[in-house]
């Protein structure tokens, strides 16, 4: 497995494409840009190292002091196991995930695991509903039609908002630098050097309707997962639909499908062996994709068999947002408290690779995940990204607790499914 270099590459590596800090080997990140869209855009124009880091933190917002010793996981204390009950009737498009206890984190023999996936620890979750698939373009379009919502990628960056956290004297970029846009996967421009993370390009007018920029569209892709979703976009949709984002613990529990000790949602068979099991990168990333699984970019939801809980695409296709803040040491803070019951994640965010950037958790990997690079289709793999970041391989699915809400805006305006 190829990995990024053992030390952080500087901010100026991959400036033209991602304009953010490349992933360190200690983070072992997926080929994904961690920078917020606003910060990447600003640095592309201003070309200042300090601007990228501080604008990113400003755009993301800080939940509190991100010092390594400042946070304490906002977890529930261990309690009684949930009582057995009849299986609730799931809302349309969702499945019931029965509560239970599991070991969260990387398996002992997982050679692809990264430090933030350990130590493995016991977690108990109550039952909940979860979308059987990632939210699709069709579903998101209904939300937009009902509410007039504009995604993060469709809005201009506000200079007055971000300049407060920029180095004093930073010159304002030209006005067109603040035009809406997003980062798009462009492997044709990559050098092939995995240390450079140079397979992303900023494209104006790239958004969920135009995932590859101007001239692209989602016509004929109504059942593909919606992309270019920031955490804020996912939250807005979930609230409208009377749902919520899953916690990281719920997500991993659901991905494992009630089957302990398996590397991936489908089991232990490598993705390149047997029949295609998920939409991942086939070949050597980022220059050669054989499309063995049938797709180059996203695929329609339900293209591959579900796991034992009836969930599709819990590996590959698009990264999925979780509700939790990201900390590299979340699992270490839980180690002496197991079993943790219904963990909600840490109280704040801290990533030692980018200590000034508050990040949320993503799970599941994407169509870019490859055994030759990140292998983040594994059930324990974690990603960390600023909440304002939406890329062409980032989407989400929703969850819902019992009891289900009696009324939601979506019910009044028409079902999102």
C-alpha positions in Angstrom: 0.0 0.0 0.0 1.4 3.4 -1.0 1.1 6.1 1.6 1.8 9.8 1.9 5.2 10.9 3.2 6.0 10.5 6.9 6.0 14.2 7.6 3.6 16.9 6.6 4.1 18.3 3.1 4.0 22.1 3.1 1.0 24.2 2.4 2.4 25.1 -1.0 2.3 21.5 -2.3 -0.7 21.1 -4.6 -1.4 24.9 -4.3 -3.1 25.1 -7.7 -5.5 22.3 -7.1 -6.3 21.8 -3.5 -4.4 24.6 -1.9 -4.4 23.0 1.5 -2.3 20.8 3.7 -1.6 17.4 2.2 -2.4 14.4 4.4 0.4 13.1 6.5 1.2 9.4 6.8 0.3 9.5 10.4 -3.2 10.6 9.3 -3.1 8.1 6.5 -5.8 10.1 4.7 -8.0 9.3 1.7 -7.1 11.1 -1.5 -9.3 14.0 -0.5 -8.7 17.7 0.2 -9.3 18.6 3.9 -9.4 22.3 3.3 -12.6 24.2 3.4 -13.9 25.4 0.1 -13.6 29.0 1.1 -10.1 28.7 2.3 -8.9 26.8 -0.8 -10.4 29.5 -3.0 -8.9 32.3 -1.0 -5.4 30.8 -1.1 -5.7 30.1 -4.8 -6.0 33.9 -5.4 -4.0 35.3 -2.5 -1.3 32.6 -2.5 -0.5 33.1 1.2 0.3 30.3 3.5 -1.1 32.0 6.5 -4.3 32.9 4.7 -5.1 29.2 3.9 -4.9 28.1 7.5 -6.6 31.0 9.1 -9.4 31.3 6.6 -10.1 27.6 6.9 -10.6 28.0 10.6 -12.8 31.0 10.1 -14.9 29.4 7.5 -15.3 26.2 9.6 -15.9 27.9 13.0 -14.3 26.6 16.2 -16.3 24.7 18.7 -13.8 25.6 21.5 -10.2 25.4 22.5 -8.7 22.8 20.2 -5.6 22.1 22.4 -4.7 18.5 22.7 -5.6 18.3 26.4 -8.7 20.5 26.4 -11.5 18.2 25.3 -13.3 15.5 27.1 -15.5 13.2 25.1 -19.1 14.0 25.5 -20.1 10.4 26.1 -22.9 8.8 28.1 -21.9 6.6 31.0 -22.4 2.9 30.7 -26.0 1.8 31.4 -28.3 -1.1 31.1 -28.6 -2.8 27.7 -31.7 -1.7 25.7 -34.7 -3.9 26.4 -35.9 -6.3 23.7 -38.7 -4.9 21.6 -40.7 -5.7 18.5 -39.0 -4.4 15.3 -40.4 -0.9 14.6 -41.9 -0.2 11.2 -39.3 1.8 9.3 -40.2 5.1 7.5 -40.0 4.9 3.7 -36.5 4.5 2.4 -35.1 3.7 5.9 -34.2 0.4 7.7 -34.3 -0.4 11.4 -30.9 -1.0 13.0 -31.4 -3.0 16.1 -29.4 -1.8 19.1 -26.5 -3.7 20.4 -22.9 -3.7 21.6 -19.8 -4.0 19.3 -16.1 -3.4 19.2 -15.5 -0.1 17.5 -12.2 0.6 15.8 -9.6 -1.3 13.7 -9.1 -5.0 14.0 -5.8 -6.1 15.5 -4.6 -7.6 12.2 -5.7 -4.7 10.0 -2.4 -3.6 8.4 -4.1 -0.6 6.7 -5.4 0.8 9.9 -4.3 4.3 10.9 -3.6 5.5 14.5 -6.9 7.3 15.0 -8.7 4.0 14.5 -7.3 2.6 17.7 -7.5 1.5 20.4 -10.5 -0.8 19.7 -13.1 -0.4 22.4 -16.6 -1.6 23.2 -19.6 0.6 22.4 -23.3 0.1 22.9 -25.9 1.9 20.8 -29.7 2.0 21.0 -31.7 1.0 18.0 -32.3 3.6 15.3 -33.5 4.0 11.7 -31.0 4.7 8.9 -31.4 5.6 5.3 -30.9 2.4 3.2 -29.0 4.5 0.7 -27.1 7.7 0.4 -29.2 10.7 -0.2 -29.7 11.0 -4.0 -29.9 13.9 -6.4 -33.6 13.2 -6.8 -34.2 13.5 -3.0 -32.0 16.6 -2.6 -33.7 18.3 -5.5 -37.1 17.9 -3.7 -35.6 19.6 -0.7 -34.3 22.5 -2.7 -37.6 22.9 -4.6 -39.5 23.0 -1.3 -37.2 25.4 0.5 -35.1 27.3 -2.0 -32.0 26.2 -0.2 -28.6 27.1 -1.6 -25.6 24.9 -0.8 -22.3 26.1 0.4 -20.8 25.7 -3.0 -23.5 27.9 -4.5 -22.8 30.9 -2.2 -20.2 33.6 -2.4 -17.5 33.7 0.2 -17.9 36.7 2.5 -14.7 38.7 2.8 -15.9 40.5 5.9 -16.4 37.2 7.6 -13.1 35.6 6.9 -10.7 38.6 7.0 -11.0 38.8 10.8 -8.9 35.7 11.2 -6.4 36.4 8.5 -2.9 37.8 9.2 -3.0 41.6 9.6 -2.4 43.4 6.3 -3.6 40.5 4.1 -4.7 42.0 0.8 -8.2 41.4 -0.4 -8.2 39.2 -3.5 -10.1 40.3 -6.6 -13.9 40.2 -6.3 -14.2 37.3 -8.7 -12.2 35.2 -6.3 -15.3 34.9 -4.1 -17.5 33.5 -6.8 -19.2 30.2 -5.9 -17.5 27.0 -6.8 -16.0 23.7 -5.5 -13.1 21.4 -5.7 -13.4 18.8 -8.5 -11.4 15.5 -8.9 -9.2 16.0 -12.0 -6.8 13.0 -12.3 -5.6 14.1 -15.7 -3.7 16.9 -14.1 -2.0 14.8 -11.5 1.7 14.1 -11.5 1.0 10.7 -10.0 3.1 11.5 -7.0 0.9 10.6 -4.0 2.8 13.0 -1.8 1.5 16.0 -3.7 -2.2 15.4 -3.5 -2.5 17.3 -6.8 -5.6 15.6 -8.3 -8.1 18.4 -7.2 -8.9 21.6 -9.1 -11.0 24.6 -8.0 -13.7 25.1 -10.6 -16.1 28.0 -10.4 -19.8 27.1 -10.7 -19.1 23.5 -9.6 -21.9 22.4 -7.3 -24.3 19.6 -6.7 -26.1 20.3 -10.0 -22.8 20.6 -11.9 -20.5 18.1 -10.1 -17.7 18.5 -12.6 -18.1 22.2 -13.2 -19.7 24.3 -15.9 -21.0 22.1 -18.7 -21.6 19.1 -16.5 -25.0 18.2 -15.2 -26.9 15.5 -13.2 -29.3 14.7 -16.0 -29.7 10.9 -16.0 -28.1 10.8 -12.6 -31.2 11.3 -10.5 -30.5 8.1 -8.5 -26.8 8.8 -7.9 -25.8 10.2 -4.5 -25.8 14.0 -4.3 -22.2 15.4 -4.1 -20.5 18.6 -3.2 -22.2 18.5 0.1 -20.8 20.4 3.1 -21.7 19.3 6.6 -23.9 22.3 6.8 -25.8 21.2 3.7 -26.3 17.7 5.1 -27.6 19.1 8.4 -30.0 21.4 6.6 -31.5 18.5 4.6 -31.7 16.2 7.6 -33.6 18.8 9.6 -36.1 19.4 6.8 -36.6 15.6 6.4 -37.3 15.2 10.1 -34.1 13.2 10.5 -30.5 13.8 11.7 -27.0 12.8 10.8 -25.8 9.5 12.3 -23.2 9.5 15.1 -19.9 8.0 14.2 -20.6 5.1 16.5 -24.0 4.5 14.9 -22.4 4.6 11.5 -19.7 2.0 12.2 -22.2 -0.2 14.0 -24.5 -0.1 11.0 -21.7 -0.6 8.5 -20.6 -3.8 10.3 -24.1 -5.2 9.8 -24.1 -7.1 13.1 -21.1 -9.3 11.9 -18.1 -8.9 14.2 -14.5 -9.1 13.2 -14.8 -8.3 9.5 -12.7 -5.7 7.6 -15.3 -4.4 5.3 -19.1 -4.2 5.3 -19.2 -7.2 2.9 -16.6 -9.2 4.8 -12.9 -9.9 4.4 -12.6 -10.6 0.6 -10.4 -7.9 -1.0 -12.4 -5.5 -3.3 -10.4 -6.6 -6.3 -11.4 -10.3 -5.9 -14.7 -12.0 -6.7 -17.6 -10.0 -8.0 -17.7 -6.2 -7.5 -18.9 -5.4 -4.0 -18.7 -1.6 -4.0 -17.8 1.4 -6.1 -14.1 2.0 -5.3 -11.0 2.8 -7.4 -9.9 -0.2 -9.5 -6.3 0.0 -10.5 -3.4 2.3 -9.5 -4.6 5.6 -8.0 -4.8 8.2 -9.4 -3.7 7.5 -12.9 -5.3 4.2 -13.9 -8.9 3.1 -13.2 -9.9 -0.1 -14.9 -13.6 0.5 -13.9 -13.9 -3.2 -13.0 -16.9 -2.2 -10.8 -18.6 -0.6 -13.8 -18.1 3.1 -12.9 -15.5 5.8 -13.1 -17.2 8.3 -10.7 -20.4 7.9 -8.7 -22.8 5.0 -9.2 -26.6 4.8 -8.7 -27.5 3.8 -5.2 -28.4 0.1 -4.8 -25.9 -0.9 -7.5 -24.3 -3.4 -5.2 -25.7 -5.9 -2.7 -26.6 -4.5 0.8 -25.0 -5.5 4.0 -26.9 -7.7 6.5 -28.8 -4.7 7.9 -30.0 -3.9 4.4 -27.8 -0.9 3.9 -26.3 -0.1 0.5 -23.0 1.7 -0.2 -21.6 1.6 3.3 -18.3 1.3 1.5 -17.3 3.4 -1.5 -19.4 5.6 -3.8 -19.2 8.8 -1.6 -17.9 9.8 1.8 -20.7 10.3 4.3 -20.9 13.0 7.0 -21.4 12.0 10.6 -22.6 14.4 13.4 -19.4 14.1 15.5 -16.6 16.5 15.8 -13.3 14.9 14.9 -10.4 14.3 17.4 -7.4 12.1 16.6 -7.5 10.9 20.2 -11.2 10.2 20.7 -10.7 6.4 21.0 -7.8 6.9 23.4 -10.1 9.0 25.7 -12.7 6.2 25.7 -10.3 3.3 26.5 -10.8 3.2 30.2 -14.6 3.8 30.1 -15.8 0.9 28.0 -18.5 0.1 27.3 -19.5 3.5 26.1 -23.2 3.9 25.6 -24.6 6.0 22.7 -21.4 8.2 22.3 -22.1 11.5 20.7 -18.4 12.3 20.0 -16.0 14.7 21.6 -16.9 18.2 22.8 -14.5 19.9 20.3 -12.2 19.1 17.4 -8.5 18.6 17.3 -6.4 17.4 14.4 -2.6 17.7 15.1 -2.0 17.9 11.4 -4.1 21.1 11.2 -4.6 22.3 14.8 -6.5 25.5 13.7 -9.1 23.7 11.6 -12.2 22.4 13.3 -13.4 19.3 11.6 -16.3 16.8 11.5 -16.1 13.1 10.9 -16.8 11.4 7.5 -17.1 7.7 7.0 -17.3 5.0 4.3 -14.8 6.0 1.7 -15.6 6.8 -1.9 -15.2 5.9 -5.5 -11.6 7.2 -5.1 -10.6 4.7 -2.4 -8.0 2.3 -3.6 -5.9 -0.5 -2.1 -2.9 1.2 -3.6 -3.5 4.3 -1.5 -6.0 4.8 1.3 -8.3 1.7 1.5 -10.9 3.7 3.4 -13.7 1.3 2.3 -12.8 -0.5 5.6 -15.5 -0.3 8.2 -13.2 1.3 10.8 -11.6 3.9 8.5 -12.1 7.6 9.6 -11.9 10.8 7.7 -11.8 14.4 9.0 -12.9 17.4 7.1 -13.9 21.0 7.8 -17.7 21.5 7.9 -17.7 24.0 4.9 -16.0 21.5 2.6 -17.9 19.9 -0.2 -16.1 17.9 -2.9 -17.2 15.8 -5.8 -17.0 12.6 -3.7 -18.8 13.9 -0.6 -22.4 13.1 0.3 -24.4 11.8 3.3 -27.2 9.6 4.5 -29.5 10.3 7.5 -30.6 8.6 10.6 -33.7 8.9 12.9 -34.2 8.0 16.5 -37.2 6.6 18.2 -39.8 7.9 18.6 -40.0 9.4 15.1 -41.1 13.0 14.9 -44.8 13.5 14.5 -44.4 16.4 11.9 -41.5 17.7 9.9 -41.3 20.4 7.2 -40.7 17.6 4.7 -44.1 16.0 5.5 -45.8 19.3 5.0 -44.0 20.0 1.7 -43.9 16.4 0.3 -41.8 13.4 1.2 -38.0 13.6 0.4 -37.9 10.0 -0.8 
